[in-house]
């Protein structure tokens, strides 16, 4: 079973950004989340002064895509690459 942690940052609320980062770092230290996929969204990108994902969480950004569906596609593709889809199935 694969674990996923999805985090939504308010990209215009820089005042709470450090609090959110600290909470994320604490979560990522939990044994239950070891090896979890991390999907970070920076919402409100259409507003003036919005930070992008790399500014919001520069420590972990490895891939950038825009939009909910593209992020979920990225997640599904990464999980699928780790799973043998034919485990437990017999060939007919």
C-alpha positions in Angstrom: 0.0 0.0 0.0 1.3 3.4 -0.9 0.9 6.5 1.3 0.1 10.0 0.0 0.4 13.3 1.8 -1.3 16.1 0.0 -0.7 19.6 1.3 -2.5 22.8 0.2 -0.7 26.1 0.9 -2.5 29.4 0.7 0.1 31.0 -1.6 -0.9 34.6 -0.6 -0.8 34.1 3.2 2.9 34.4 3.8 2.2 35.0 7.5 1.2 31.4 8.1 3.7 29.9 5.8 6.4 29.1 8.4 3.8 27.5 10.6 2.6 25.3 7.8 6.2 24.3 6.8 7.0 23.4 10.4 3.9 21.2 10.6 4.8 19.5 7.4 8.4 18.8 8.6 6.9 17.2 11.7 4.5 15.1 9.7 7.3 13.9 7.4 9.3 12.6 10.4 6.4 10.3 11.4 7.2 6.6 10.8 3.7 6.1 9.3 4.6 8.6 6.5 8.0 7.2 5.6 8.2 6.8 1.9 4.9 8.6 1.3 4.4 10.5 -1.9 4.2 14.3 -1.2 1.9 16.4 -3.4 2.1 20.1 -2.6 -0.4 22.6 -4.0 0.0 26.4 -3.9 -3.6 27.6 -4.3 -4.8 31.1 -5.2 -2.2 31.4 -8.0 -4.4 33.9 -9.8 -4.1 36.5 -7.1 -1.6 39.3 -7.1 1.5 38.5 -4.9 0.9 34.8 -4.9 4.0 32.7 -4.3 4.6 29.7 -6.5 5.2 26.2 -5.2 9.0 26.5 -5.4 8.8 29.6 -3.2 6.3 28.1 -0.8 8.2 24.8 -0.3 11.6 25.0 -2.0 13.0 22.0 0.0 11.0 19.4 -1.8 9.9 20.6 -5.2 11.0 18.1 -7.7 8.3 18.4 -10.3 6.1 21.3 -11.2 2.7 21.1 -12.8 -0.3 23.3 -12.8 -3.8 22.4 -11.7 -5.5 19.8 -9.6 -5.9 17.2 -12.3 -2.3 17.4 -13.5 -1.1 17.0 -9.9 -3.3 14.0 -9.4 -2.1 12.5 -12.8 1.5 13.0 -11.6 0.6 11.2 -8.4 -1.2 8.3 -10.1 1.7 7.8 -12.6 4.3 7.7 -9.8 2.2 5.2 -7.8 1.6 3.1 -10.9 5.4 3.0 -11.6 5.9 1.5 -8.1 3.2 -1.1 -8.4 3.2 -4.2 -10.5 -0.4 -4.0 -11.8 -0.4 -7.8 -12.5 0.3 -9.0 -9.0 -2.2 -11.6 -8.0 -3.8 -11.9 -11.5 -3.5 -15.0 -13.5 -3.0 -14.8 -17.3 -5.8 -16.1 -19.4 
